[in-house]
Amino acid sequence: MSKKMKQKSAEQGTYALCITIGLILGIGLGAIVNNMLVLTLSGAIVGAAIAYYFNHQKRARRH
């Protein structure tokens, strides 16, 4: 597998993990606050934003 394919696969895994965690937290908080739909959707959106942040950080180059 090439380096580019490994990086793309890792990015997809990060998105899936963060969105899933956001959904689970949104469902849990939605049950507590009695507003399931809004908190579940906002959890997924926040998870996607966090995954985007993780995937697009500038990496320090080693010399």
N, C-alpha and C positions, 0 to 999 in steps of 0.2 A: 504494500500500500504506500502510495506516495505521501510526502509530508503534507501537501495541500489537502489531500483527502482525509488524513488523520485529523487535521485542524478543523475541517468542516464538520466531521463527525462529532468532535468534541464540542463544537459550538451548538450543534443540534441537541446534544445530550444536556448541555447547560440550560438551554431554553426549556426543554421538557421537564427537567428537575425543578427549576424555579417556578414555572407555571403550575406544576402539580402541587408544590408546597403552598403557593399562593391560593390555589383552589381549596386545599384542605383547611388552611387557616381561615379562609373566607367562610367556609361552611361552618366551622366551629364557632367563629364569632357571630355569624348570622343566626345561629341557634340561640346564642346568649342574648343578642340584641333584638331578636324577632324581626329581622329584615334580611332574609336569606338571599334573595336575588341580588340586591345591590352590593352586599358585602362579598358574595361569591364572585361576581363580575369584577369588582374592584380588586380583589385578591389576585385574580388572574392577570389583570392589567399591571398591578404592582410587580408581580412575579416576572412578567415579560420585560418590564423596565429594568429590573435588577439584572436579569440575564443579559440584556443589551449592554448595561454598564460593565458587567464582568467580561463580556466578549470584546468590547471595544476600548479597553484600557490600553494606554500606551505602555509598551514593554520596554524596559531599559535594555539597551544593547550592550553586550559584553565585547570588549576589545581583545 
